[in-house]
C-alpha cells in the first residue's frame, strides 16, 4: 500500500512537471489539449448535472407528498378539536339556558355611562344640588346615578335642554340604601345638609370601625 502511494505521488509530480514544461515552451499545444479535454468532458458534466437535477426534483416531490399527508392529518385533527369545542360550548349554553329558566333568572341590562362636568352648585343647610353639562345630555334621564372616581355623587333630579340638575348625597332629600363593607350591616345613608351624611336605621354599631367603607346595597 505504501509502495502504491509513493508511485502515485511520483506520477503526479511527473505529470505536473511535464505539464509545466509544455506550458512554458509550447503553450499553444497545451491550450489545444485543454480545449479538446473540455469538449469531451462538458457533455458528460451536463449529463450528470441533468441527472442530479432530476433526482433532486424527484426527492422534492416525494418530500412534498409526505408533508402534504402530514399537514392533512394535522388539519383533520384541528377540525375535530374545533368541532368538539363547539359541541361543548353548545351543550354549556343549553345547560345555562335551562338553569336560567329553572331559577327564573332576569338578565341585567348593559350599563351605559356618559361623561359630564359640574358647572355650578347650590349649597345650603337643606338643599345640596349641582348642575352638570354633557355632550350626551340627550341620553341622560331622571333618576340616573351620578358617580366620580371616589364613588357615589348623587342622582339626577331633572334634565333640561343643555344641562341636568342632580341631588347630592349630602342633600336632606337623599336617602340611599347602603351596607358596611366589613360587617355587611345594612342602613340608610341620609343626607343632613353638610359634608358628613348619617347612617340611620342601623340596628347595631358594635362591629363598625372608623374608616370602614360604605357601599350602596343594591336594594
N, C-alpha and C positions, 0 to 999 in steps of 0.2 A: 504493500500500500504506500509505504514511504517512497519506494522507487518510482511508482506511478506519479506521485505528487511532484517529485523532482523533475521527471521527464516532462510533465505538463507545464511546469514553471519554465523549464528550459525552452520548450516550444513557443510559449507565449512571448518570452523575451526575444527569441529568434525572429518570430513573425513581426514583432514590434520594430526590431532593428531593420528588417527588410523593408517594411512599410515606410520607415523614416528615411531610409536611403533613397527609395523610389520617389518619395515625395520631394526629396531635396534635389535629386538630379533629373528626374523626369516627372514633374507634377502633372503634366497633361495626361500621361498614361494612367496615373492613379485616379485622376478625376474621371476618366472614361470608365475605369473599373468601378468607381463609386456609382456612376450613373447606371451601369449595367446591373450592379447588385440591387440598386433602388428599384429598377424596372422589374426585377424578378420578385423582390420582397414586398413591394407595395400592394399588388393584388392579393398576396397571401395575408398581409396585415389587414386589408379592407375586409377580406373574407372572415377573419377571426373577429374583427370588430362587429361585423353584422351578426355573427353567431352570438357574440356576447350580448349585444343589444336585444336580440330575440329571446335569449334565455332570461335576461333581466326583465323583459316585458312579461314573459310567462310567469315569473315569480311575483311580479307586481299584481297581475290579475288574480293569481291564487291567493295572495295576501288580502286583496280587496274582497274576494268571495268569503274568506274566513272571517274577516272583520264584519262584513255585512251580516253574516249569520249571528255573530256576537251582538251587534247592535240591534238586530231584530229581536233576539231573545231579551235583551235589556229593555227595549221598548215595550214588548209584551208584558214584562214583569212590572214596569212602571204603570201601564194601563190597568193591570189587575189591582195594583196597590191603590191607584186612584179610584177605581170602582168600589173597592172595599171601604175606603174612607168616605166616599159619597153615600154609600149604603149606611154606614154608621151615623153620619150626620142626619140622614133621612129618618132613621129609627129614633135618634135622640130628639129630633124635632117633634115627631109624633108622640113620643113619651112626654115631652114637655107640654105639648098641647093638651094631652089627656089629664096631666096633673093640674094644669091651669083650670080646666073645666071642673075638675073634682073639687078644688078649693074656691071656685068662683072668683078667680083672680081677675082684677081690673088693671090693665097696664097703665103706667103713668105716661102722661103726655110729655113730649120733649120740651125742655125749658128753653125759652127764648130770652136772651139777655141783650139789653140796649144800654149804651153808654150815655151819660148825661153829666152836666155840671151844675152846681148850686150857684144861682145868680144873686140871691138875696135871702135874708132870714127875717122872721118876725118873733124875736124873743120876748117873753113876758112871764108873769107869775102863773098864768093859766095856759096860754097858747104858746106852743113851741112848734113853729112850722117854717117851711122854707119853699122857695121856688126853684125849679130846675128847668134847664133848656136842653133839648136834644135834637139831633138831626133825624132821629127816629120817633119824634113826638107823636106821629100818626099811629104808631103801633103801641104806645103806652096807654094803659087803661086804668080806670079807677080800681082801687084795692090792690094794685100791683105792689110787690115788696121792693124796697129800695135798700141796697147794701153798698158798702165800700170795702176796702181791703181789711178793715178791722172787724167787720161784721154787720149786724143789722142797723140801719139808719132810721127807717120809718116806713110809712105806707102812703101810696098815692091817694089823695083825697078827691082831687078834681083835675081835669085836663082841659086846657084851652087850646087855641089855635097854635100858639108857639111856645107854650110853657105848661108846666104841671105844678100843682101845689101838693106838698107832702106833709103829713103829720109826723113829727119826730117822735122817737121812743120816749122822750122826756116830756111830751105833751100830756096834760092831765086826762085827755080823752083816750090815751093809748093804754090798752090792756092786752098783754101778749102772753099766751101760754108758754111756759119755759120749764126746763129741768136743769138740775145741777149736774155738772159733768161727772164729778167723782162719786157722789152719793146717789145720783139718779132721782133725787127728790123733786117733785113737781110743784109748781107755784104759778102765780100770775105776776108778770113784771108790769108794775103800774107806774105810769109817769106822774110826777108830782110837781112839774114846773121848773125843776133845777137839773143840774148835771148828774144827779145821783137818784135814778128811779128806785122804787122799793119793790121787794118781793112780798106779795100778800098771799093769803090762804096757804101759808106754809105750815104744815102740821107740827114739825119738829125741827129745831135748829141745832141739835146737838152735834150732828155729824158734818155740819158746814164748816169750812175753813176760809180764812181770809185769803183772797186772791183766786178762789175757785172760779172756774169759767162757767158762765151761764149760757145755755144753748136753747134755741127755740125747740119746743117739744114736738111740733108737727101736728098737734091736736087742732 
